[in-house]
Amino acid sequence: MAELVRYSRERILNQLNSRLGLTDETRDSFSRIISEVIGNELEAIEEEILDMFRNEQLENLSGASLEEYLFNTYNMNRLPASYAKSDYLQLYTANNQAFGFINNGNDIIIPEGTRVGDQPDFNGVIYLTTAEVVLGFNESFAVVPVIAESPGSSYNCFKDVLRYIDFENYSNSEEGLLLCRNVYDISNGADEENDDSLRFRGITFLERRSNLNKNALFAALLNEQSIFQFEIIESYYGIGTIGVLVKGHGYGEVSNDDVLRVQSIISEFEFLGQKIEVVLPRQVKLRLSLALKSNADLDPNEKQQLINEIKSFIKLNLKQMEFIKRINIREIYNGILTNFNVRKLSSSQSNFDRIDMDKQERFGVASNYVEISTLGPGIINLSVDESFADPEIEIEID
C-alpha cells in the first residue's frame, strides 16, 4: 500500500533556516520552536489522513463495509447463493423399451415439480423437474430440465448420481421400470459469495478496468455465477490466442451448457486476427490417507458419520485453498485436530500418513503417484490451468 511522504521536524527546521537566513539552531531558537509546532501539527494531520486512507483500501474491508464500498464505488454486489440445475435429466425404461410398454400402451405425463434424487427414500440430494414432460407411448427416452430444491454448492453432483424419480402414476409402477439419470456433471450451484471472492472481484475489477479488450472480457466473466473460477491466459495456443480457463463449483467438470454460456460471452470480445477459446483445466488427482484416534467412544454409525464429516472438511478446504492458490496439507491436518474430537495416534504424527497425486501434463503425458513428503508442510503448487479432481481420501478412526 502507498504511504504518504512524512515531513520531519529536522526537514522543516532546515528549510526555515535556509529560507530566512537563520543560523541559530539552539534548543530555544525561534526556528527550532516553529519547526516543533509545525511538525507536531503535520504529524497529527498525516496520521489522520493515513487512517482514512488505510480504511478505504479494499484489502482491509470485510462484511457489510466491503459490500457497501463496492456497491457505492463500482455498483458491484455480493453474489447470492444459486441453484444447481441441468437441462439433461434423461428418462428411460429398465429394458430400454417404449414408455407405452410400461403403461398399457399409453403416454406417461410427468408433472412439473416431480422429485428426483440420489437415494430411493429421497433423503439426500433432491432436484425438481421444472416443466411437465409427456413420455410418448412409442418413445423410449426423453429429457427434462431439473433444478435443486435449495440453493448452494452442496447440491452439485457427478453424472449418473440422480437415479431415482418420485413418480408412480403409470400402470407398472410397482415394478419400478421408469428410470432416470443426469447425463452430465452438475457444477453450477454456488454458495453465497464470501468476502475473499467478493474482495478478489473488486480488486481485480479496479486493477483491470483501464484495459480494453482483455479486461472487458474479464469484467464480463466476473459476473458469470455458473463457474467457480476462471483465468485468462494469453498465448495459450500460440501468438494471437487467449485461453479462458473455467472451473466448476465443487469437483465436477463444467457442463456443456456452462461452457456454451461462457463461449457466448467471449464471442463478443474477439476481433480480427484473434482467437479466444474456452479451456477446461488439467485434473490433479490427490490421494490422502490418515489414521486418528477418537476422543469419545463411538459406535460404528457414529464413527462413519465422523469419517464422512472429516472428508467433507478436507474437500471444502482443498477447494478454498485452490481458489487462493495456496495449498498447505498440514494446515488441513491441523484443522482436523482443531475442529473434530480426535487426536494423533502418536506424538510423532504431524501430517497425513500418505500424500500423493496424479498429474496430467499439458501435452498428454501423465505423471502418476507423485509423492509428497509428509515430514514438511505438504505444499502443493498448482499451475494456472490445473484443478483438483475429486480426491481419494482414506480415513481410519481408532
C-alpha positions in Angstrom: 0.0 0.0 0.0 1.2 3.5 -0.8 2.4 5.7 2.1 2.4 9.5 2.4 5.6 11.4 2.4 6.4 12.5 6.0 7.8 15.9 6.7 10.1 15.6 9.8 10.9 18.4 12.2 14.5 18.4 11.1 13.5 18.9 7.5 11.2 21.8 8.4 14.0 23.3 10.6 16.5 23.2 7.7 14.0 24.8 5.3 13.2 27.6 7.7 16.8 28.4 8.3 17.6 28.3 4.6 14.6 30.5 3.6 15.0 33.0 6.4 18.8 33.0 6.6 18.9 32.0 10.2 22.0 30.4 11.8 20.9 29.9 15.4 19.9 26.2 15.9 19.9 26.1 19.7 17.0 24.3 21.5 15.3 27.6 22.3 15.9 29.3 19.0 13.0 30.8 17.0 13.3 28.4 14.1 13.6 25.3 16.4 10.3 26.3 18.3 8.5 27.0 15.0 9.6 23.7 13.5 8.4 21.8 16.6 5.0 23.4 16.4 4.5 22.9 12.7 6.0 19.4 12.8 3.6 18.3 15.6 0.6 19.6 13.6 1.7 18.0 10.4 2.3 14.6 12.0 -1.2 14.7 13.5 -2.8 15.5 10.2 -0.7 12.9 8.4 -1.8 10.2 10.9 -5.5 11.1 10.4 -5.1 11.0 6.6 -3.3 7.7 6.7 -6.0 6.2 8.9 -8.7 7.3 6.4 -6.5 6.1 3.5 -6.0 2.6 5.0 -9.7 2.2 5.9 -10.6 2.8 2.3 -8.4 0.0 0.9 -10.3 -3.0 -0.4 -7.9 -5.4 1.2 -8.8 -4.1 4.7 -12.6 -4.2 4.3 -14.9 -7.1 5.2 -18.6 -7.9 5.7 -21.1 -5.1 5.3 -18.4 -2.4 4.9 -16.9 -4.3 1.9 -20.4 -4.7 0.3 -21.2 -1.0 0.8 -17.9 0.2 -0.6 -18.0 -2.0 -3.7 -21.7 -1.1 -4.4 -21.2 2.6 -4.0 -17.9 2.7 -6.0 -18.4 0.1 -8.7 -22.1 -0.8 -8.5 -20.9 -4.4 -7.6 -23.0 -6.6 -5.3 -22.2 -9.8 -3.4 -23.3 -12.8 -5.5 -26.2 -14.7 -3.8 -26.4 -18.4 -3.5 -27.6 -20.0 -6.7 -29.5 -23.2 -7.5 -27.7 -26.1 -9.2 -29.6 -27.1 -12.4 -29.4 -29.1 -15.6 -31.4 -29.4 -18.8 -30.5 -33.0 -19.2 -32.2 -35.4 -16.9 -32.8 -38.5 -19.1 -35.9 -40.6 -18.6 -36.0 -44.2 -19.9 -37.3 -47.7 -19.0 -35.4 -50.5 -17.4 -35.2 -52.6 -20.6 -35.0 -49.6 -22.9 -38.4 -50.3 -24.2 -41.0 -47.8 -25.3 -42.8 -45.9 -22.5 -46.1 -47.4 -23.6 -44.8 -50.9 -22.7 -44.9 -50.0 -19.0 -48.2 -48.0 -19.2 -50.7 -50.2 -21.2 -49.8 -48.6 -24.5 -50.4 -45.0 -23.3 -48.4 -41.9 -22.9 -47.0 -41.1 -19.4 -47.4 -37.5 -18.2 -44.9 -36.4 -15.5 -45.9 -33.1 -13.9 -43.6 -30.1 -13.1 -42.2 -30.3 -9.6 -41.7 -34.1 -9.6 -38.8 -35.1 -7.3 -35.7 -36.9 -8.4 -32.8 -37.8 -6.1 -29.7 -39.8 -5.3 -31.4 -42.1 -2.8 -34.6 -44.2 -3.1 -36.1 -42.7 0.0 -35.4 -39.2 -1.3 -33.5 -38.3 1.9 -30.4 -36.9 0.2 -29.8 -34.6 -2.8 -33.2 -33.7 -4.3 -33.9 -32.0 -7.6 -37.3 -31.0 -9.0 -38.4 -31.1 -12.6 -39.1 -27.6 -14.0 -41.5 -28.5 -16.8 -44.2 -31.0 -17.5 -43.0 -33.8 -19.8 -45.0 -36.2 -21.9 -43.4 -39.5 -22.5 -44.8 -40.7 -25.8 -46.1 -44.3 -25.8 -43.8 -45.1 -28.8 -40.7 -43.3 -27.4 -38.0 -44.9 -25.4 -36.3 -41.9 -23.8 -36.8 -38.2 -23.1 -35.1 -35.4 -21.3 -36.4 -32.9 -18.8 -34.9 -29.9 -17.1 -34.3 -30.1 -13.3 -33.3 -27.7 -10.5 -32.1 -28.3 -7.0 -34.7 -27.9 -4.3 -32.5 -25.4 -2.4 -29.6 -23.2 -3.4 -25.9 -23.9 -2.6 -22.9 -25.9 -3.8 -23.9 -29.0 -1.7 -26.4 -29.9 -4.5 -23.7 -30.2 -7.2 -23.2 -33.8 -8.2 -21.4 -36.1 -10.7 -23.2 -37.6 -13.7 -25.4 -40.7 -13.0 -26.0 -39.6 -9.4 -29.7 -38.7 -9.8 -31.1 -42.2 -10.3 -34.5 -42.2 -8.6 -37.7 -40.5 -9.6 -40.7 -40.0 -7.3 -43.4 -40.9 -9.7 -45.8 -43.8 -9.7 -48.7 -42.7 -12.0 -48.2 -45.5 -14.6 -49.6 -49.0 -14.8 -46.4 -50.9 -14.0 -45.1 -48.6 -11.3 -44.9 -51.3 -8.7 -42.0 -52.9 -10.7 -40.1 -49.6 -10.8 -39.5 -49.7 -14.5 -39.3 -45.9 -15.1 -35.7 -44.8 -14.5 -33.7 -41.6 -14.7 -30.1 -40.3 -14.8 -28.4 -37.0 -15.0 -26.4 -37.2 -18.2 -23.7 -34.7 -17.2 -21.9 -33.5 -14.0 -23.8 -30.6 -12.4 -21.4 -28.0 -11.0 -23.3 -24.7 -11.3 -24.8 -24.5 -7.8 -23.0 -21.8 -5.7 -23.0 -20.7 -2.1 -23.4 -17.0 -1.2 -20.1 -15.3 -2.2 -17.7 -15.0 0.7 -15.5 -11.9 1.5 -12.4 -13.4 -0.2 -14.2 -13.9 -3.5 -16.0 -10.5 -3.4 -12.8 -8.7 -2.5 -11.0 -10.5 -5.3 -13.6 -9.4 -7.8 -13.4 -5.9 -6.6 -9.6 -5.6 -6.6 -9.4 -7.3 -10.0 -12.0 -5.0 -11.4 -10.2 -2.0 -10.1 -6.8 -3.2 -11.4 -8.0 -4.1 -14.9 -10.8 -1.7 -15.8 -8.5 0.6 -17.7 -7.6 -2.1 -20.3 -9.9 -2.5 -23.2 -10.4 -5.9 -24.8 -8.8 -8.4 -22.4 -10.1 -6.7 -19.4 -13.6 -6.1 -20.7 -13.8 -9.9 -21.2 -12.5 -10.3 -17.7 -15.2 -8.0 -16.3 -17.9 -9.8 -18.2 -16.9 -13.2 -16.8 -16.7 -11.9 -13.3 -20.5 -12.0 -13.1 -21.0 -15.4 -14.6 -22.1 -17.3 -11.5 -22.2 -20.8 -13.0 -18.4 -21.1 -12.9 -16.4 -21.2 -9.7 -13.2 -19.6 -11.0 -11.7 -18.5 -14.3 -8.3 -17.4 -15.6 -7.5 -15.6 -18.8 -4.2 -16.9 -20.3 -2.6 -15.0 -23.1 -1.0 -17.0 -26.0 -2.3 -20.3 -24.5 -2.5 -21.9 -28.0 0.2 -19.6 -29.6 0.5 -16.0 -30.6 -2.8 -14.2 -31.0 -4.8 -16.6 -28.9 -6.3 -16.3 -25.4 -7.4 -19.2 -23.4 -10.2 -18.7 -20.9 -9.8 -21.4 -18.3 -13.1 -22.2 -16.4 -13.5 -24.3 -13.3 -16.8 -25.6 -11.9 -18.1 -25.4 -8.3 -17.1 -28.5 -6.3 -15.1 -31.2 -8.1 -17.3 -31.9 -11.1 -16.5 -30.9 -14.6 -18.1 -27.8 -16.1 -21.1 -28.8 -18.0 -21.5 -28.4 -21.8 -24.3 -25.8 -21.2 -22.0 -23.7 -19.0 -19.1 -23.9 -21.5 -21.5 -22.7 -24.2 -22.6 -19.9 -22.0 -19.0 -18.8 -21.5 -18.4 -19.1 -25.2 -21.3 -16.8 -25.9 -19.8 -14.2 -23.6 -16.3 -14.4 -25.1 -17.5 -14.3 -28.7 -18.4 -10.6 -28.1 -14.7 -9.7 -27.5 -12.9 -11.4 -30.4 -11.5 -9.2 -33.1 -9.9 -9.9 -36.4 -6.8 -11.9 -36.1 -7.5 -13.0 -32.5 -8.9 -16.4 -31.3 -10.4 -16.8 -27.8 -11.1 -20.4 -26.7 -12.6 -21.9 -23.5 -10.1 -24.2 -21.8 -11.0 -26.9 -19.2 -8.4 -27.4 -16.5 -6.0 -30.3 -16.3 -7.1 -32.6 -13.5 -4.9 -33.3 -10.5 -6.0 -36.4 -8.6 -4.9 -36.1 -4.9 -4.8 -39.1 -2.6 -4.7 -38.7 1.1 -4.7 -41.2 4.0 -4.9 -40.5 7.7 -5.4 -42.6 10.8 -6.6 -40.9 14.0 -8.0 -41.8 17.4 -11.4 -40.6 18.6 -11.6 -38.9 22.0 -15.0 -40.5 22.5 -16.4 -44.0 22.4 -18.3 -44.2 19.1 -20.5 -47.0 17.7 -19.9 -47.9 14.0 -22.6 -45.5 12.7 -21.2 -42.6 14.7 -17.7 -43.5 13.5 -18.7 -43.5 9.9 -20.5 -40.2 10.3 -17.3 -38.7 11.8 -15.3 -40.0 8.9 -17.7 -38.5 6.4 -17.6 -35.1 8.1 -13.8 -35.1 8.1 -13.8 -36.0 4.4 -16.2 -33.1 3.6 -14.0 -30.8 5.7 -10.9 -31.8 3.7 -12.6 -31.4 0.3 -14.0 -27.9 1.2 -10.6 -26.7 2.4 -8.8 -28.0 -0.6 -11.2 -26.1 -2.9 -10.8 -22.9 -0.9 -7.0 -23.2 -1.0 -7.1 -23.8 -4.7 -9.1 -20.6 -5.1 -6.4 -18.5 -3.3 -3.6 -20.6 -4.8 -2.0 -21.7 -1.5 -2.4 -25.4 -0.8 -0.9 -26.4 2.6 -1.9 -30.0 3.5 -0.5 -29.8 7.0 -2.8 -26.8 7.6 -5.8 -29.0 6.7 -4.4 -31.7 9.1 -4.2 -29.2 11.9 -7.7 -28.0 11.1 -9.0 -31.6 11.6 -7.4 -31.8 15.0 -8.9 -28.4 16.0 -12.4 -28.9 14.6 -13.1 -32.6 15.4 -13.0 -34.6 18.6 -9.9 -36.6 17.5 -6.2 -36.8 18.4 -3.0 -38.1 16.9 -2.1 -41.8 17.1 1.4 -40.9 18.2 3.3 -37.8 19.2 5.5 -38.1 16.0 2.5 -37.7 13.7 2.4 -34.2 12.2 0.7 -34.6 8.9 -1.4 -37.0 6.8 0.1 -40.5 6.7 0.4 -40.5 2.9 0.1 -37.9 0.3 0.5 -38.5 -3.4 -1.2 -37.3 -6.6 -1.6 -38.0 -10.4 -1.0 -35.0 -12.7 -1.9 -34.7 -16.4 0.8 -32.8 -18.2 -0.3 -30.2 -20.8 0.6 -32.3 -23.8 -0.9 -35.5 -22.7 1.9 -37.1 -20.6 0.8 -38.3 -17.2 2.8 -38.2 -14.0 1.2 -40.8 -11.7 1.8 -41.3 -8.0 3.9 -38.2 -7.4 4.7 -38.5 -3.7 4.7 -35.5 -1.4 6.7 -35.7 1.8 4.7 -35.8 5.0 7.6 -34.5 7.0 7.2 -31.0 5.8 4.1 -28.8 5.4 2.9 -30.6 2.3 2.8 -27.6 -0.1 1.2 -28.2 -3.5 1.6 -25.7 -6.2 -1.0 -25.9 -9.0 -0.4 -24.4 -12.4 -2.9 -21.8 -13.5 -4.6 -24.4 -15.8 -4.7 -27.2 -13.2 -7.6 -28.0 -10.8 -8.2 -30.7 -8.2 -10.3 -33.7 -9.3 -12.5 -35.4 -6.6 -9.8 -36.5 -4.2 -9.4 -40.1 -2.9 -9.4 -39.9 0.9 -8.9 -42.8 3.3 -9.7 -42.0 7.0 -9.4 -44.5 9.8 -10.7 -43.7 13.3 -9.5 -45.9 16.1 
